[in-house]
């Protein structure tokens, strides 16, 4: 988890059984909410860490599966949406 205040905290991970999908949740003053995040692979995606620099600049890192192994996954929050970088 990482946040800029008690009303702006991010948590990341994965969800799913046969194929993992990224999971990002955001805590605001009213509680936790799931936030849509990209999944570049159909074979499995997982986020392992997050760093929030400001309310419009957060980074999440992990990996995604390919037919030949795993690749680094980096996602960025711009204040509106998460995108793969």
ABEGO torsion letter per residue (X at the ends): XBBABAABBBBBEBBEAABBBBBBBBBBAAEBBBBBBBBABAAEBBBABBBBABAABBBBBBBBBBAAEBBBBBBBBAGABBBBX
